[in-house]
């Protein structure tokens, strides 16, 4: 039972990381398409290193 709970937690964490990665990729695509960012640091907003 403990192993199942741990697997569920890992799966949930992976889902969160994938969602963050998708959001970051969309933002990078927007920048790559010619939209200028006033400050490159804006790319890091909302994405925290793990």
C-alpha positions in Angstrom: 0.0 0.0 0.0 2.8 2.4 0.8 4.4 1.6 -2.5 1.2 2.5 -4.3 1.0 5.9 -2.5 4.6 6.7 -3.5 3.9 5.7 -7.1 0.8 8.0 -7.2 2.9 10.9 -5.8 5.6 10.4 -8.4 3.0 10.3 -11.1 1.3 13.5 -9.9 4.7 15.2 -9.8 5.5 14.1 -13.3 2.2 15.5 -14.5 3.0 18.9 -12.8 6.5 18.9 -14.4 5.0 18.1 -17.9 2.5 21.0 -17.5 5.3 23.4 -16.5 7.4 22.2 -19.5 4.5 22.7 -21.9 3.9 26.2 -20.6 7.6 27.1 -20.9 7.7 25.6 -24.4 4.7 27.7 -25.5 6.4 30.8 -24.1 9.6 30.0 -25.9 7.6 29.5 -29.1 6.0 32.9 -28.7 9.5 34.5 -28.3 10.9 32.5 -31.2 8.0 33.7 -33.5 9.3 37.3 -33.3 7.5 38.6 -30.2 10.1 40.6 -28.2 10.4 40.2 -24.5 11.4 43.4 -22.7 13.5 41.3 -20.3 14.8 37.8 -20.9 14.3 37.1 -17.2 10.5 37.1 -17.9 10.9 33.5 -19.3 11.7 32.3 -15.8 8.6 33.7 -14.1 6.4 30.9 -12.8 8.9 28.1 -13.5 10.9 27.2 -10.4 13.9 24.8 -10.6 13.4 21.5 -8.9 
